[in-house]
Amino acid sequence: MHDKDLLPESPIAGLVPTMNNTGWMTESLDEISTAFTDFAGGRDDEVLDMGCAYGIATLAALDKGARVFACDIEPRHLEVLARRVPVAARDRYRSKPGALPGVAFDTASFGAILAARVLHFLDGDAVEQTVAKMHDWLKPGGCLFLVADSPYTGPWKDQADEYERRKAAGEPWPGFVDDYARYLPATADPAEHPTFINPMDPDILRRVCEAAGLEVLEARFLAGSTRWSSDRDHAGVVARRRDD
Ligand SMILES: C[S@@+](CC[C@H](N)C(=O)[O-])C[C@H]1O[C@@H](n2cnc3c(N)ncnc32)[C@H](O)[C@@H]1O
């Protein structure tokens, strides 16, 4: 079956709407997600795509020869993804629904983990719990690839000045927006959006990874994939679990 019959229709080129009001899946990979697929394709170890949606990164990693475990809070996303996995790759694919930060995997299960544009749906404590758990899920030497929406994208970019002020004042989560609805256009239905959002910058991702015991290999802003994008739409980090 073709993607156009499997994926929800989208009013925005380059983005596919989620089924659970958690924004959009991109139709192209950012640089950190691409690095995950390259890394995953070169390893025998299974890798985890957390918050996979309809599988933009999972499918690319499978195409490069990886063994992928896909996980998402929304079972309907996984149902669509299962139908998109090519027959020839099905023996290298498995999935389960699960919600961060509570979802569980065994210690040292994965050679790499990607969480692309999912952590900003969690508050600070939940982000810290999640990254600590991801450290444990990685095999020694395995790599964590994180991408989060930044304070410079989405409807909340209107408060970027406030984020910069709070960051300068040393607040740990300076991009946190506890009243998302305030930034939505009058035409939008707040019930179709999260109640809060926690945009991050590369310094925050670096701090959380280091607190979890990971070695940070790179941390930087990333460009988005829509025609409105700036070169700071997302924050990305690659971090490595140290050898035991
Ligand atoms: C904005 S989409 C990103 C999809 C894809 N990773 C990408 O980069 O385009 C966020 C995805 O994370 C999932 N998600 C949101 N909160 C989650 C949570 N607490 N635990 C697991 N998945 C979650 C959503 O269901 C959705 O599929």
The ligand as an ORCA input file, in Angstrom:
! r2SCAN-3c Opt
* xyz 0 1
  C       6.646     15.779     16.985
  S       6.471     14.014     16.776
  C       8.120     13.601     16.239
  C       8.131     12.381     15.365
  C       9.495     12.007     14.785
  N      10.390     11.479     15.809
  C      10.131     13.201     14.107
  O      11.241     13.605     14.476
  O       9.530     13.735     13.162
  C       6.472     13.454     18.490
  C       6.240     11.937     18.626
  O       6.543     11.599     19.994
  C       5.485     10.825     20.535
  N       5.415     11.113     21.970
  C       4.964     12.249     22.571
  N       5.075     12.161     23.903
  C       5.625     10.940     24.158
  C       5.981     10.256     25.351
  N       5.773     10.813     26.563
  N       6.506      9.010     25.246
  C       6.701      8.432     24.028
  N       6.376      9.033     22.856
  C       5.844     10.269     22.919
  C       4.245     11.257     19.767
  O       3.229     10.282     19.795
  C       4.807     11.518     18.370
  O       4.785     10.350     17.588
*
